Amino acid sequence: MTELPRYEYVKLADAIAAEIASGKLPQGAALPGERAMTELYSVSIGTVRRAVVELRKRGLVATLPAKGTYVIGTPEPTTD
């Protein structure tokens, strides 16, 4: 069966989750700002915002108004 293409925001969320899992973004670390992430990952601001929402749903980050988005958890290991 052919694998369905993933949405761009899911790819970005997965990339950031991998950085969290590897320790590149440790617990308590701040994610770059939205505009910085648009340039860093070459995506639109809408993609960045949806990716952050996805990471919040996964329990990996928390956003504090006027403060930024911070790593609060680590991804569960996958059992593929």
C-alpha positions in Angstrom: 0.0 0.0 0.0 1.2 3.5 -0.9 2.0 5.8 2.1 -0.1 8.9 2.1 1.9 12.2 2.0 2.2 14.0 5.3 1.2 17.6 5.8 4.0 20.1 6.0 3.1 21.1 9.6 3.3 17.5 10.6 6.8 17.1 9.0 7.9 20.3 10.9 6.4 19.0 14.2 8.2 15.7 13.7 11.5 17.5 13.0 11.2 19.5 16.1 10.2 16.4 18.1 13.3 14.7 16.8 15.4 17.6 18.0 13.7 17.3 21.5 14.3 13.5 21.5 18.0 14.0 20.6 18.6 16.5 23.3 19.3 19.3 20.9 16.3 21.0 22.5 16.4 19.9 26.1 13.5 20.3 28.6 13.1 24.0 29.5 14.7 25.2 26.3 12.8 27.9 24.3 11.9 27.3 20.7 12.9 30.0 18.3 10.3 32.6 17.6 7.7 32.1 14.8 9.5 34.3 12.3 12.9 32.8 13.1 11.4 29.3 12.5 9.9 30.4 9.1 13.4 31.2 8.0 15.1 28.3 9.7 12.8 25.7 8.2 11.8 27.5 5.0 8.0 27.3 5.8 5.2 29.7 6.1 4.2 31.2 9.4 0.9 29.3 9.2 2.9 26.0 9.0 4.9 27.0 12.1 1.8 27.9 14.1 0.1 24.6 13.2 3.3 22.7 14.0 3.4 24.3 17.5 -0.2 23.4 18.1 0.6 19.8 17.1 3.6 19.8 19.5 1.3 21.1 22.3 -1.2 18.3 21.5 1.7 15.8 21.9 2.6 17.3 25.2 6.1 18.3 24.1 5.8 22.1 24.4 3.9 24.8 26.3 3.3 28.3 25.1 3.4 31.2 27.6 1.7 34.4 26.3 4.3 37.1 25.5 7.1 34.8 26.8 7.5 32.1 24.1 7.2 28.4 23.6 9.2 26.0 25.8 10.0 22.3 25.8 8.2 20.5 28.6 8.4 16.9 27.6 10.1 14.3 25.5 8.5 12.1 22.8 7.4 8.6 23.5 9.7 6.0 21.8 8.0 4.6 18.7 7.5 0.9 18.4 7.4 0.4 14.6 
